[in-house]
Amino acid sequence: MRHIVFVVYPGFEILDVSGPGAVFSGANRALGGAVPAYGVELASARGGPVASSSGIVVETRPVGALSMLAADTLLVVGAEREPLLRAMADPALRQALPQLADTAGRWGSICSGVFVLAALGLLDGRRVATHWDACAPLAGAFPKVVVDPDSLYVVDGSLWTSAGVTTGIDMTLAMIASDLDAKIAGEVAKRLVLYARRPGYQSQFSPVLQAQARAGSPFGDLIAWIQDHLQEPLDVPALAARAGLAERTFHRKFVAATGVTPARYVETARLDAARMLLSRGLSLKAVAVQVGLFPAARFTEAFERRFGMSPRLFRDMHAEG
């Protein structure tokens, strides 16, 4: 049985626990075995009853009591600013969390819980997700942390972090797909009446759509052309020539208009198209060719780097039928 620990504190967001917790218990029901696949436990600085922001009280174990028992998954949940600041400064959490994270097979946070880990220096040089409204404050307070403002959740090795509240459910479904089987994750999603299992790359606010929607964008025609010509070479010289601008001028104006570099935009467009083709059940080779990320090994590397899962696993999770 996999040991799942949620770290909570006074004023925590109850949905950060109840949503993912329901997914783990749903996996147990879907498997129907005598021994559950997952066992969920709540921990806090000193143990005992802890009240959430909604007033719902949960029973917890002291984090210090977990030091001798490595968790398979350790997740710090989020909260609003004041409860979060208190948790970041709590000496019991500051003492216990580094060791617990070090011994956990998988560790991370849900929503703003990432601040607690960042305050301990555990996220320096690591890529993370958090709620869109917290991305700038997180990057400003902890400049060594690589904040991904686009993804619903991010997998960086054994570190898993999710964006706002309900994205913890998406991340948990991905954990189940990784631990057990994509079909089990799909069954859990259906049992919980979830509309879809959103992959981690799916933006909180898609940069592709944002770029297209920006009023008066000077690159609207070019962006539409890129979407229709993903198989072609789309480096800066080619795009600058298409736009009728010098390369440096094009690069500067494109970043100002879209918020991302041309290379980042093209890769996002290609990978966004790739996931749609994969959801139709196409082969990896066919997808790689159609989106201009060939050979297939290059496509796989780019997909895994961005989304934290292989394109094959994504296809298994999302292919129609």
Sequence and secondary structure as in RCSB ss.txt:
>XXXX:A:sequence
MRHIVFVVYPGFEILDVSGPGAVFSGANRALGGAVPAYGVELASARGGPVASSSGIVVETRPVGALSMLAADTLL
VVGAEREPLLRAMADPALRQALPQLADTAGRWGSICSGVFVLAALGLLDGRRVATHWDACAPLAGAFPKVVVDPD
SLYVVDGSLWTSAGVTTGIDMTLAMIASDLDAKIAGEVAKRLVLYARRPGYQSQFSPVLQAQARAGSPFGDLIAW
IQDHLQEPLDVPALAARAGLAERTFHRKFVAATGVTPARYVETARLDAARMLLSRGLSLKAVAVQVGLFPAARFT
EAFERRFGMSPRLFRDMHAEG
>XXXX:A:secstr
 EEEEEE  TTB THHHHHHHHHHHHHHHHH  SS SEEEEEEESS EEEEBTTS EEEEEEGGGGTTS  SEEE
E  B HHHHHHHHH HHHHHHHHHHHHH SEEEESGGGHHHHHHTTTTTT EE   GGGHHHHHHH TTSEE SS
BSEEEETTEEEE STTHHHHHHHHHHHHHT HHHHHHHHHHTT S    TTSBSS HHHHHHHSTT TTHHHHHH
HHH TTS   HHHHHHHHTS HHHHHHHHHHHHSS HHHHHHHHHHHHHHHHHTTT  HHHHHHHTT  SHHHHH
HHHHHHHSS HHHHHHHH   
